Amino acid sequence: MQNYGRCSIHDLVGDLIVYRRLEPADPRLPGLDVVAPAVGLPPGVVPRKSEPDYAEVIVHLLRAARALDAPGAALARLIFIGDTRLNDGTAFANLAQVGGWPGLAVIVAERDEPPHVERVCEDDRTLYLANRWALLGELAGFCRAEGLAVDERTAVVIDLDKTALGARGRNDRLIDQARVEAVRRTVGGLLGDEFDEPAFRAAYDRLNQPAFHPFTADNQDYLAYICLILGTGLLDLPRLLARLTAGELTSFGQFIDEVDGRLTALSPALQVIHRQIYDHVRAGDPTPFKDFRRHEYRATVERMGALPDDAPAAELLAGEITLTQEVRAAADWLRGEGALLFALSDKPDEASQPPAELAAAGWQPIHRTTTHAVGGQ
């Protein structure tokens, strides 16, 4: 591994990126309020990455982005770079289907095993599943093998989280650490002297498991709120687990409704926080715990580019959220061939963009924040 110096996602794709709200960072592109009626999406709906409606929005934005600097080049093929076969593979398939494009996806997750690439064909689309980020260096060969031209008519979609930043299997734990730290700061700050950190970690670690996804909906905002309520003593973890096991408690909606019915048991300050979160949940906001997400933004940026420029690669991988050099190199090659590069992030906008007070102090969105690029030779 080597330290390749500082750069940002902006150096790869400019502002051609959307976070969870599907609002382009590039002001030249239409917002979701404009795109939604154009693709038949109901107002107020923000689809998630694996949903077909998400692909409708992204394909519209890709075509609009291509028209900005190559108005005569109609997109005709797709390349996708990601880190999870299920989520990214589904997003790739949906994009290709909606766009009517042949294409290939390279899905990488670093594993401690002999280097290997598996080729999986699905209709006129191909997945290359690799266990080393270094194998992304074979992208040009993959394209030649599939007869896939790379030029101005090629759209390239790059996943941000645990792909371009915090490479899965190599550096992704730093992204997870930032999120856990954000929950700790949020819950600890709200509970003050009543905060029991060991109890918090026990609750968070126990509930942050796939077995509890039916209850938490695999939503970190919900989990942060649950940990906050457990910290107040309104309900303890053993009792919560017993009710879940017995089927007495089956959803987060039921949980927050029960808390709402016992609101006077909380301090006045926590009642205000609860009401804010409750109203966001009832409005269908998937990121209702805004304080938590603002802490997540800060904890993430604090882990980007924080170490000295001469730090060895191993130290950077252990202490920073790094940019994946292999993705950077692939992006440089693709851009040089004339392809359109566009990035996607499923991270909430509140965890990706600085609040007003930090923006005024010079803090940047995640994609404009510099960090060190690390990769193989």
N, C-alpha and C positions, 0 to 999 in steps of 0.2 A: 504493500500500500504506500501511496505517496500523497503528500500535501501539495496541491496544485494552486495554492493561493486563494485569494478572496474573489467571490463573484456572487451574483444573485440570480434568482429565477427571471428577473426582468432582463438580465443579459441574454437569456435564452429565448424568451417569447415576448419581450416588451410588456405591455399591459393587456395582452390578449389572454386573459384569464378570467374565469368566473369562480366564485366561492359558492357556498351552499344556496344563497338566495338567487343565484343565477342572474346577478346584475353585473354586466361586464365592467372590468376596471378601466377599459379604454372608453372614454366618453364618446368616441366616434361611432360606437356600436349601439344598437337600440337596446333599451331596457326591457325587462320582462313584461312591463305593462303594454309595450308595443308588440313584442314578439308573441305573447300569449294569444291574442285574438287572431293573429296571422296564422298560427298553427292549430287553432281550434281548442286551446286550453282555457278552461273556465277561469274567470278572474279570481285572484286571491290564492290560487293553488301554486305551490312550489314543489314540483316533482323531485323525487330522489334519484340518485345516479343510476340505479339499476332499472328504472321504470321507462317504458317506451316514450312517455310524454317528455321525459328529460332529453331523450335523443332528438325529439322533434325540435326542442328549443336549441340544442347545441348545433344541430345541422343548419338551422336557420342562421345562427351566429357565425358558423364557419363560412357559409356562403357570403354573408355580409362582410366578414373580415377579409376574405379573398378579393372582394370587389373594391376594397380600399386601395390596394396597391397593384392589383392585376385584374382590372375589370373585364378583360376579354378572356380570362382563363376560368372556365367552368370546372369545378372540382369533379374528379372522376374516380378517385381511389383514396383509400384510407390506411394509415398506419397508426397503431395505438401502442403506447408504452405504459405498462402498469406493473402492479405487484401482487394482485390477487386474482386467481382464476375465476372465482364466482362473481365478485362485484365488478372488477375491471373487464373480465371476459364477457359478462352480460352487457355491460355498457358498450363495449366494442361491437358486439353482435347487433345491438339495437341501432347504433349509429350507422353501421354498414347497411342495415335493412332500410332504415328511413331514408338515407342518402341514395340508396340504390348503387352502392359502391362495392367493388371487390376490395379485398385488403388483407392485411395481416396484423396480428398483435403479438408483441413480445412481452411475456409476463415473467417477471424475475423475482425470486425469493432466495437469498443466499442461504445455503445449507452446508453443514460440515460433512460432505460426502464427495465422491469423485465428480468432477464437472460433467454435466449432462444436459442435453437439450432434447425435449420431446416435441415432435411435430404432430399436431392434431388438426385434421381437416374437417370443417363444418361448412357444407355448401361451397360457395366460392370464396370462403374466408378461411384463413389458417391461423392457428395459435401456435406460437413457439414458446414452450414452457421451459425456462432455464433455471438452474440452481446456482448460478454465479452471475454477478453483475458484469464481470468481464466478458461474458458471452454476448452481451449487447453489442460488443464490437464487431460481431458477425452480421449485423443488421443489413449491410449492403449485400452480403452473400445470400441472406434470407430473401431479400427482394428479388435478386436475380433468379433464385431458384423458383420463385413463384411467378416470374415474368411480370413483376410489378414495377412499372416505371416510377421514378422519383423525379418530379419536375413541378412546374407551377400548378399543375392540376391535381397535385397530391396534398391531402390534408393530413397533418400529423397532430395527434392528440396525446398530450403527455400528462399523466396523473402527477399531482404534486406531492401529496402526503404519503410518505414511505416509499416513494419512487424517486422523484427528483430531489426531494429533501428527506433525510432520515431513511436511507435505503433499507428495505425490509431484510432482516436477517443479518444486517451489518451495523446499522445505526438507529434503527427504529425505536429502541427502548428509550432514547432521549426524548422522543415525542410523547411517549407514554408517561415518562417521568414529569414532564412539564404539565400534563393534564392532571396527574395525581397531586402535584404541588399546588395547582390552581384550586382543586377541591379543598385541600388542606387549608390554604390561605383564606378561602371564602368561608368555610365552616368555622375555622378558628377565629376569624375576625368577627363573625356574627355572635359567637358564643362567648367570646372574651375569657374571663377567668373560669368559666364553666367548661371550657374545652378540654376534653380528655383525649389526647392524641393517640395513645395506644388503642383505646376503644374505637376511635374513628378509623384507624388503619385496619383494625379487625373487621369492622363492618364493611368498609369499602372493599377490602380484599375478598371477603366472603361473597358479597353481592355482585361483584364485578366479574361474574362467571356466566358462561353460556346457559347453564342450568336455570339461571334466574332471568333470562331475557324475556320470558312471557310476562314477568312482573315489571322489570325495568324498561322493557321495550328496547334494550341495548342502547339506551339514551343516557349520555353522561350528565345531562341537566337533571334528569329524573333521579339518577343515582346520587348526585350531589345534594339534592333536596332531601332525599330519604336519609342520607347520612346526617344532615342538619337536624332533622326531626328526631332521629335516634339520639343525637347529642343533647337535645333538650330534656331527655328523660320521659317524654310523652309516651314513648314505646321503646322497649329495649330489644336488642338483637335476638336473644333466645325466643322471646315471645313472637317477634316478627317471623322468624324462621318456622316456629311451630304453626302459626296461622297459615303460612304459605304451604307447608307440608299437608296440613289438614284441608286445604282448599277453601279456607274461610276468606282468604285475601287472594284475589286473582289478577288484579291489574293496578297499575299506577293511578289510574283515574279513581278507582275505589279508595286507594290509600289517601290521596290528597283530599277527596271528599270527606273522609272520616276526620282528617286533621281540621278541615274547615268547620266541621261540626263541633270541634273542641277548641276553638280558637282562643277562648278566654284563658286556657291553660298556658298559653305562650305569653312571653313578655310583650309589651306594646311595640317595641322595635321589631320583634320577630313577627308579630301580627302584620305589620306593614309589608315586610318581605314576603310573607306567605301570600298576602293578597295580590301583590304584584305578580308572583309566579302563578298563582291560581288563575288570575285573569288571562295571562298569556296562554296557559294550558287550555282554558275553555275557548280561547280564540283560535286554537289550532296551531299555535306557534311551536315548532319542534325544538326551539332553543329558548325555553321560558326563563331560565335562570341567568339573567343578563350579568349580574355581578360575577358569577363563576366564569362566564366566557370572557369577560374583560380581564380577569386574573389569568386565564389561560393564554390570552394574547401576550400579556406581559411575561409570563413564565416561559413562553416559547421563544420570544425575541431575546430574552436574557440568556438563552442557551445557543444563540446564533452569533458566530464571529467573536466570541468572548475571549478566546485564548490568543496568545502571541502568534505572529505570523510565522515564526520559526518553529512552532510546536510540531513534534513528530506526528505522523498520521495516526498512530495508535492512541496517542494522547487526545487528539482531536475527536476520534471516534468515541472515546470514553467520556468526553466532556462537552462536546458541542453537537448540535443538530447540524450536520454537514450536508453540503450539496453533493450529489452523486456524480463524480467526474465522468463515469461512463455515459450517463444520460446527457451531460454537457457535451461530450465529444460527439455523440449521436446527433444532438440538436445542431451542432456546428456543421456537420456533414449534410444533414437534411436541408438546412437553410441555404447552404452553398449550392445545392441542387435546385433551389427555387421553391421548395415546398413551403406551404403555410404551416406555421407552428402555433398551437393553441393549448393552453393548460387548463386542467380541471382540478378543483379541490372540493371535497365534501366537508371541509372544516367550516363551521359557522362563520359568517362575516364578522360577528362580534369578537370571535377569537382570532381573526385574521387581519382586521383593520384597527388602527389605534383610535381610542376615544379622543374626543376633541382636545382635552388637556394634554394628552401625550403627543398628538399630532402637532400641536402648537409648539411643543418642545423638540420637535424634529424626528419623532418616531415615525417609522414607515410601515406600510402594509407588509405582510410576510413576504410577498413575492418581490418586494423592492429592498428587503433587508439583506445585507451582505453577510456571508459566512464563508467558511473555508470549504473548498472542493477537495474531496478525498476519493481516491480510486486506485485501481491496479495499474501496473505499468502497461 
